[in-house]
Amino acid sequence: MTADSMRLHELDRLPDGLLELNSAELATHLQGPTLIHLPGEREQPLFVSVLIHGNEPVGWDAVRLLLRQSIERHGHLRLPRAMSLFIGNVHAAAANARHLPDQPDFNRVWPGADTPASPAHTLMAQVVERMAQRQVFASIDLHNNTGTNPHYACVNLVDNRYLHLARLFSRTVVFFVRPKGVQSQAMSRLCPATTLECGRVGDRHGVEHAREFIDACLHLAEVPDQALPPQDVDLFHTVAQVTIPEHVSFGFPPHDAQLILSPELERFNFRELPAGASFARIRDGGHVVVRDEHGRDVSDRFFAVDDGELKLREPAMPSMLTADATVIRQDCLCYLMERFSHHLPHRH
């Protein structure tokens, strides 16, 4: 990593021609992670982060569309609320990669991370500090999924304002506390914050859905604090993360490996699976590691090997299952969730 690639660049206007560039071209105009402050009629800014993962362009595509429409409509950029736009890993975006080999994952290095300190940690701490100084109104982090998942929002606090913000995007909301070091967790200390999962790369509905949500947030005078009716939201709680150890080989049929994953895995996302559901065939010591939200190994609670197959021991609902081997290796196989709607808070 060069020094510039891990230095925060801060601007108070959009660079000329930036909106003409797709995500892979941004590195030709931006030296590295860039925070751009755009004025609006209401001064408290909406914080929007895009390209935290370089191969997930939905956020930049949605912001680009929204800003271009504003300029076309008014003849200049005119926003109902100030917006601070953080454009993350432009160098990974140029390579269509989640992150480059010599970089950490940009969504594991925000304040509160449990990963080893690095220049990226310092950079994200600076972003949070800047937004605290500007009295940030609300925070949105935009992502694509690699697997077949519905559009959904994530929160790190079960709080009426945070849930209202998430519910503006989708009635499907996921509460999680791990992994640590994600943008929404850091920004949750300052304001209502949500992470949006906007479907696969290239899905135009995902871009338009994200654009509509950002536009709605820019028009909010406040984030409501009243309780959400239980029938208006499907709240889930991420209880565990499933990973494949680095020394364990894996693949999909007809691949020969220690862990041969089911080709049907992506169909399991957001489905309540019964005990006995098979995730993979096992050979030669293949296994997965499951850790709960406190980091404890709970592999034996959730999985067992039965007649050469890796099967659920108890009912669970997976998310983020994907057939993309690179993403599985860089991040995880999936998360396991439980229904959590009975934890919806009452009005404060």
MOHU-V753039 format. One record per backbone hydrogen bond with DSSP energy under -0.5 kcal/mol. CO is the residue of the C=O (numbers start at 1). NH is the residue of the N-H. Records with the same first field share a line. If there is no record, write none. Layout:
BEGIN
CO: NH  NH
END
This chain:
BEGIN
2: 6
3: 6
4: 7
5: 33
9: 35
11: 37
15: 18
17: 20
18: 21
22: 25  26
23: 26
25: 28
26: 29  30
33: 9
34: 36  87
35: 11  37
36: 38  85
38: 83
42: 82
45: 47  137  138
46: 48  84
47: 140
48: 86
49: 142
50: 88
51: 89
52: 54
53: 56
56: 51  59
57: 61
58: 62
59: 63
60: 64
61: 65
62: 66
63: 67
64: 68
65: 69
66: 70
67: 71
68: 72
69: 73
70: 74
71: 75
79: 41
80: 42
82: 46
83: 38  85
84: 48  86
85: 36  87
86: 50  88
87: 34
88: 90
89: 93
90: 94
91: 95
92: 95  97
93: 96
98: 54
100: 103
105: 108
110: 113
118: 122
119: 123
120: 124
121: 125
122: 126
123: 127
124: 128
125: 129
126: 130
127: 131
128: 132
129: 133
130: 134
131: 136
132: 135
134: 45
137: 192
138: 47
139: 194
140: 49
141: 196
143: 198
147: 149
152: 197
153: 174
154: 195
155: 176
157: 159
159: 163
160: 164
161: 165
162: 166
163: 167
164: 168
166: 169  170
171: 173  234
172: 153
173: 236
174: 155
175: 238
181: 109  110
182: 186
183: 187
184: 188
186: 189
187: 190  191
192: 139
194: 141
195: 154
196: 143  198
197: 152
199: 145
200: 203
202: 204
203: 206  207
204: 208
205: 209
206: 210
207: 211
208: 212
209: 213
210: 214
211: 215
212: 216
213: 217
214: 218
215: 219
216: 220
217: 220
222: 224
225: 348
229: 232
230: 233
233: 235
234: 173
235: 340  341
236: 175
237: 239  338
239: 293
240: 336
241: 243  291
242: 333  334
243: 245  289
245: 248
247: 249
249: 259
251: 261
252: 255
255: 257
258: 283
259: 251  261
260: 281
261: 253
262: 265
264: 267
265: 268
266: 269
268: 271
271: 273  318
273: 316
274: 277
277: 312
279: 262
280: 310
281: 260
283: 286
289: 243
290: 298  299
291: 241
292: 295
296: 292  298
298: 301  302
299: 303
302: 313  314
304: 306  311
306: 309
308: 282
309: 306  311
310: 279  280
311: 304
312: 276
316: 273  318
317: 337
318: 270
319: 335
323: 325
324: 328
325: 329
326: 330
327: 331  332
334: 242
335: 319
336: 239  240
337: 317
338: 237
340: 343
341: 344
END
